[in-house]
């Protein structure tokens, strides 16, 4: 049964987030058409976007350095130095605009407390993405325990957070500061991941199991839509806590296609394999009558395996697109695999240990890629969740956000590299490496 795409709450997220900043950092301009009438030729909207990137600065001992100024940073885009126009600091979860103008002098004879900067913002932004389409139902007690630990470790007073799920849990929490809302949804989380026997015996398509691809598409589309909206927020870092078992487009391939199996294996339960063997037996009898011998015991399965050859490349392309969107939105993804250290499959599952290990490796690698390519941390193949959650809390609390208007000499270039440096020799900085520019959208002017 296919799962419908969940109703997204990203519009509400934007309304809540955009009220915390004075402007969008975007200028739009349209020029007249130099040739022909405006009705005959489309025009292109030219947008000058504020490019932001978060930077973590640490000294040689690994401690965060919180006293850097605009003059201590240099930002290069494709090797061209950019002018920094905005600089915010988040230290201990408290965000301050370091380039805000100084307050006016107080009148003589009146003693006033120090003025607070008008755009000083407290707290952090978290989006909890619970991919329950890829969470095991039998693992729910463990998953709920991990979610409670994540809430206690990451959410503090003043932090803004939202929660969205992909499937049966039907969770959609609008951005809120009320931590009680997080505690309320934990018991509502319900995993709906396909079991190995459901994948092996389920219907397949030209590119592999159709339901596996559909579920992955729902999850990835949900995250991409979140990122498209988060991109509009420039002056604060966005942290996405991504709870999932990961992805594999062609799991248990040999078992599904009836390859490399004998009568002593449990894979003969596969209906597709039984049907294929019946067809081959009939074909073999026909070939034998005609004096023709076949060398491939399962040509149908071998042909389908060739069709699924590019499934891993398709998955890599989907993940690369997601990480590019995250980098463009300046969002960091922290992935959590609640399975922890994974052992052998259940005894009642018709899965060969070698294929099970391959499935686990692929799914874990997808979570590592999402985190590594966005500057985050992956909690994968380990059971020490407390230590890693505390590390995520520290990285999400202490950082700078630099902003500039791109002066790239090639405005048509979409993939642009970013390099952040500091003049302080005792400080090391870490930041994202690139971002993607959306192509201009042609528009036709209105008729007068």
MOSUL-V77013 format. One line per field, one symbol per residue. ss: DSSP state (a for helix, b for strand, c for the rest). A space follows every 10 residues. Layout:
BEGIN
ss=???
END
This chain:
BEGIN
ss=ccccccccca aaaaaaaacc cccccbbbbc cccccccccc ccbbcbbbbb bbbbbbbbbc cccbccccca aabbbbbccb bbcbbbbbbb bccbbbbccc cccccccccc cccccccccc bbccbbbbbb caaaccaaaa aaaaaaaaaa aaaacccccb bbbbbccccc cbbbbbccaa aaaaaacccc cccccaaaaa accbbccbba aaaaaaaaaa aaaaaaaaaa cccccccbbb bbbccccccc ccaaaaaccc cccccaaaac aaaaaaaaaa aaaaaaaaac ccccccccaa aaaaaaaaaa aaaaaaaaaa aaaaaaaacc bbbbbbcccc cccccccccc ccaaaaaaaa aaaaaaaaaa aacccccbbc ccccaaaaaa aaaaaaacbb bbbbbccccc ccccbbbbbb bbccccbbbb bccbbbcccc cbbccccc
END
